[in-house]
């Protein structure tokens, strides 16, 4: 049985199978969006606009992005500029952006994902995913980074040498060499999730983060086992 999943759907199931059921099986409406979630979307949009000015100098890209004026936008642009300076060979021109905010679907994996950005120094390529909020160890994100790596390599035929997370609020980039062994673990995890969904396995996974969950905020789940 075919079951097309996205990276976000898989992550939702891994974090809490019951939330996956509410969102994607029962399709329960949840009009209240957690602030952190909506803020993350807004920050991603600023980064997308900033890095699409790839033919300009970093300062020119900064000025153009300030067409969206607000304190939050100013902060996001300043953070994006820090990343650009880190990636730029001469600390002046924009880094080579291979892709930004691109949706990729791979038939072989039957998985879809939106890649935040891929940068190149002319010899190597690096996937960077943007995260707002607190800094966490890179190991927490290896699954989703591996999904992006496989989507890009299989569908776009672009070799991925490194991947990492840029923590927007902390202005910190954490990255490592892409691990091919991680791909096998990721494939096993994807197949495991698909099997459990097909078998209607949707237990609650209660944790200290339940009160920040969209289902709890909308009164759909009590956050208890």
N, C-alpha and C positions, 0 to 999 in steps of 0.2 A: 504493500500500500504506500503510495506517495504521500508525503506530508511536508509541504514546503514551509520552512521556518526561516525566521530572520534571526540575526545575532541577538537582538533585544528580546525576542520571544524565548529563545533558548536560555538567556541569562535570567529572564523572569522565572522560568520553570526551575532553574537551578537554585535560585534564591528562595522561591516559595511556589511549589506546584499548585497550591490552592489559589494563589493570586493569578496564575496563568489561567486556571479554569474560569475564574470570575471575568477576566478580561477578554479571553479569546475563545472560550467555549460557550459560556453563558452570555457573554457580551453585555455585562452589567454596565449601565451608564454611570460614570463617575465625573460629574461636572466640576468638582473642586480639584484643582491641580496643585500639588505641593509647590511652595515657592521655589525651593531648590531646583525642582524639575523645570519650571518655566524660565528661571534665571539661566540655567544651563543651556537651554535652547537659544536664548537671546545672546549669550556669550559666543556660542558656536557661530551664530549669524555674523557677528562682528568679525570674528577670525576669518570666516569665509570671504567676506568683502575685502578685508585687509590683504589677504594673500592672493586674491585675484588681480591685484595691482602689481603683478610680477614683472612687468616691463619697466617699472619705475624704480627710483631709489627708495630706500626704506622711509626716508623723511617724506617723500612725495606720497607714498602709500598711506602714511599716517595722516597727512593733511586731507587726502581724499576721503578716508574713512570717517573723518570728523564731520562729514555731512550729516551724520546721525548723532547729533549732540545730546548728551546727557552725562551725568557723572559716571554712571555705570559703563557707558560706551567709552568715555575717556579712559577709565581704568582698564577696560578690555583691550583697547588699542595700545595702551602703554605696555600691557603684558604681551600682546602679539609682537610688538616691536622688540621686546627683550628676546623672544624666541627667534625672530628674524635676524637679529644681531648675532645670536649664538650660531645660527646656521650659515650666515653669510661669510664667504671666504675673505672679502675685503672690508667687512663691517659697514658697507655703504649700499651696495646694490641688493635688491631683493634676492633671496635664495631661489634656486631653480625648483619651481613647484610642478611636480609631475601630474598631480591631480588634487582636487580639493572638493570635499563634500559631494562625492560621487557614489551613486547607488549602483551596486554590482550584483548581478544574479548569475550563479553558476549552476548549469543544469546537472552536471555530474554530482555535485554536492547537494543539490536541491536546497540551497541556502542563499539568502539575500542579506546584504549588509551595506550600510552607508559608511564609506571610508572618509574620515575627517581630512586627512592630508597625506600625501607622499612627497617627500623632498629628495633631491639628488645633488650630489657634489660633483657629478660628472663620471664618477666611477662606482659609487655605491648608492643604493636607494634605502630610505628609511620611512617606515610608516609611523606617523604620530597621531595619537588619539588625544583629544582635549578633554580634560576633566575639571570641573569646578569643585570647590569644597576642600576638604582635608587631603593631605598627602598620605597615600597608602603604598605599601611595598609593590614593586612591579609584578611580583609573582601573582598578585591578586587579579591581574589583568591579562595573564598569558593566554588564557582561553580565547578571549575576544580578539587579541592581537594575532593569534594563530589563525583564527577564522578569516580575518582580513588578509593575512598573508596568502592563504590558500586561494581566496577569491581573486586576488590581484594576479597571482602567478598563473592560475588556471585559465582565467577569463581574459585578462589584459596582457598576458605573456610578459610581464615585467618582473624581473628578479628582485626579491626583497632580501636585503642584507642585514638590516637592523630594524627593530621596532621599539617603540617606547610610548610613554605617556607624558604629556605636558600639563602640569597642574597650574591652571590659570591663576588662581588666587595667590599661590606661593611663588609664581614665576619660576617654576622648577621643572626641568626636563630630566626624566629618568628613562634610560634606554639600555638595551643590550643587543648582542648579536642574535639574529633570528635563529631559532632552534628547530631544525627539521624533525627531531624526535618529538617535539611538542605537537607537531601536526598529527602524528598517529594517535596521541592521547586525545587530541581535540576531536578527531574523527570518531573515536570510540565514544566520547562523551555525547556527540551529536546523535549517534545511532542509539545510545542508551536513552536519551531524552525522547526521541521519536518513538521508541518501543513503549516507554512508560505512558506517553500520551495516548497512543493507540489502545493501550490496555486500560485506559481511564484511571490511572493512578495519580490522584491529586491530593495528597495529604498536606495539612498545614505544616509549615516550618516556622515555628515560633522563635523569635529572637528579640534582642533589645532594640532592634530597629523597627519593630512592628508599628510603633506609634508614628513613625515617619512615612509609613506605607500609604499609598493612595487609597487603598481599600479601607484602612482604618480611619483616615481623615474623612472619607465619605460615609462612614457609618455602616459599611457593608460587612466588615470583619471586626470582631472584638479583640483581635490580637492574642487570643488564648487558644490553647490546644483543645 
